Amino acid sequence: MPSERTEQILVRDLSNVAPGPLPDGTRWLRLAADGPAGGDCEVLVVGDDDPDNIAVASSLGFRLHHRRRYVRAIDTV
């Protein structure tokens, strides 16, 4: 297991979408994944080490919103 992992959180702007219940009218585009948890997806998370998925997401109109970095804790016990 790598000691560090970075994920990219990608978003896509939606046109012709009616404002939602949030005060700023924010709407999310959901991508369905295969399997029972597919309906629970709310963001597209792509590992920095997966250029093919990043390219596909970009071709679908997604852009980088922010990154999340995970660092594995050192076992001190």
Backbone hydrogen bonds, N-H to C=O, Kabsch-Sander energy under -0.5 kcal/mol:
donor,donor_aa,acceptor,acceptor_aa,energy
5,R,70,Y,-2.6
7,E,68,R,-3.0
8,Q,46,V,-3.5
9,I,66,H,-3.4
10,L,8,Q,-0.7
10,L,44,L,-2.2
11,V,63,R,-2.8
18,A,16,N,-0.5
25,G,22,L,-2.0
30,R,28,W,-0.5
38,G,35,G,-1.5
40,D,37,A,-2.0
41,C,38,G,-1.4
44,L,10,L,-1.0
45,V,43,V,-0.7
46,V,8,Q,-2.3
46,V,44,L,-0.5
48,D,6,T,-2.3
50,D,47,G,-1.8
54,I,50,D,-1.9
55,A,51,P,-2.2
56,V,52,D,-2.1
57,A,53,N,-2.6
58,S,54,I,-2.3
59,S,55,A,-2.2
60,L,56,V,-1.2
61,G,58,S,-1.6
62,F,57,A,-2.4
63,R,11,V,-3.0
65,H,9,I,-3.1
66,H,9,I,-1.4
68,R,7,E,-2.4
70,Y,5,R,-3.5
72,R,3,S,-3.2
76,T,74,I,-0.6
